Amino acid sequence: MKLSHVDNSGKALMVDISGKMPMHREAIAAGKIILAPATLELLKENRLQKGDVLAVARIAAIQGGKKTAELIPLCHPLAIHQLDVQFQIVTDGVEITVRAVSEGRTGIEMEALTAVSIAALAIYDMCKAVDKNMIIGAIALLEKSKREIQG
């Protein structure tokens, strides 16, 4: 099996996507951060010392998604058309879902995954003064699609 991100001598390389046709691409990723019940109550009531946790996490997710190519060495920089960040407060934490959209020559799943990861880290940072046992996990790509651009 030939690997796409290494040359014949095994050195890492960025894949040449110049010959690929631009496509409409979407990806949905999700993750979760588990919080203590008391932390969840503070979050719901917007009484955490650092401010509005989910507003900060949403902006952090968008920034993180846009910086994916700077963080992941072999990712191509993409023109991102949308990063829609959604939070669902559940009994044991916060579920994070990101839908990423672009039109380009390569997928946008890494941007969606990065946005989810950064949102979870921002929540962690905002809550760490009151919760020492938070767990970030279950970050996964749920869906990835591409279709021809209608012109």
DRENMAR-545875 format. One record per residue (C-alpha): x, y, z. Coordinates in steps of 0.5 Angstrom, whole numbers, padded with zeros to 4 digits, always signed. Layout:
BEGIN
XYZ ...
This chain:
BEGIN
+0000+0000+0000 +0003+0007-0002 +0002+0012+0003 +0000+0019+0001 +0004+0023+0006 +0011+0020+0005 +0016+0020-0001 +0020+0014-0003 +0025+0014+0002 +0020+0015+0008 +0020+0023+0009 +0014+0026+0011 +0011+0031+0005 +0005+0035+0003 +0001+0032-0002 +0000+0035-0008 -0007+0037-0009 -0006+0042-0015 -0009+0037-0020 -0016+0036-0016 -0022+0039-0018 -0025+0044-0013 -0031+0041-0010 -0036+0043-0005 -0034+0040+0002 -0037+0039+0009 -0035+0035+0015 -0038+0035+0022 -0034+0033+0028 -0036+0032+0035 -0034+0031+0042 -0035+0032+0049 -0032+0035+0056 -0035+0032+0062 -0036+0037+0068 -0038+0036+0075 -0045+0037+0077 -0043+0044+0081 -0039+0046+0075 -0045+0045+0070 -0050+0049+0074 -0045+0055+0074 -0044+0054+0067 -0051+0054+0066 -0052+0060+0070 -0046+0064+0067 -0043+0065+0074 -0036+0062+0073 -0031+0067+0074 -0028+0068+0067 -0034+0070+0064 -0039+0067+0059 -0036+0060+0058 -0040+0058+0051 -0039+0064+0048 -0031+0064+0049 -0031+0057+0047 -0035+0058+0040 -0030+0064+0038 -0024+0059+0040 -0027+0054+0036 -0028+0058+0030 -0021+0061+0031 -0018+0054+0032 -0021+0051+0026 -0018+0057+0022 -0011+0056+0024 -0011+0048+0023 -0006+0049+0017 -0001+0052+0022 -0002+0047+0028 -0002+0040+0024 +0004+0040+0019 +0002+0037+0013 -0005+0040+0013 -0007+0045+0007 -0009+0052+0008 -0016+0052+0006 -0021+0058+0005 -0027+0056+0010 -0034+0058+0008 -0037+0056+0015 -0035+0054+0022 -0042+0053+0025 -0041+0051+0033 -0046+0048+0037 -0046+0046+0044 -0051+0042+0048 -0051+0042+0056 -0052+0034+0058 -0053+0031+0065 -0045+0030+0065 -0042+0035+0061 -0042+0039+0054 -0043+0036+0048 -0039+0040+0042 -0041+0039+0035 -0038+0043+0029 -0040+0043+0022 -0035+0046+0017 -0036+0048+0010 -0031+0050+0004 -0030+0049-0003 -0023+0047-0005 -0019+0041-0007 -0018+0037-0001 -0023+0036+0005 -0025+0040+0011 -0025+0035+0017 -0019+0037+0020 -0021+0044+0021 -0028+0041+0024 -0024+0036+0029 -0019+0042+0031 -0025+0047+0032 -0028+0041+0037 -0022+0040+0040 -0020+0047+0041 -0028+0049+0044 -0027+0043+0049 -0020+0046+0051 -0023+0053+0052 -0028+0050+0056 -0023+0047+0060 -0019+0053+0061 -0025+0057+0063 -0028+0052+0068 -0021+0049+0071 -0021+0054+0077 -0027+0050+0080 -0027+0043+0077 -0020+0039+0077 -0023+0033+0074 -0026+0035+0068 -0025+0030+0062 -0024+0031+0055 -0026+0026+0050 -0030+0022+0045 -0028+0027+0039 -0029+0024+0033 -0031+0025+0025 -0038+0024+0024 -0039+0026+0017 -0035+0028+0011 -0038+0029+0004 -0036+0032-0002 -0040+0034-0009 -0039+0038-0015 -0040+0045-0015 -0046+0048-0018 -0044+0054-0022 
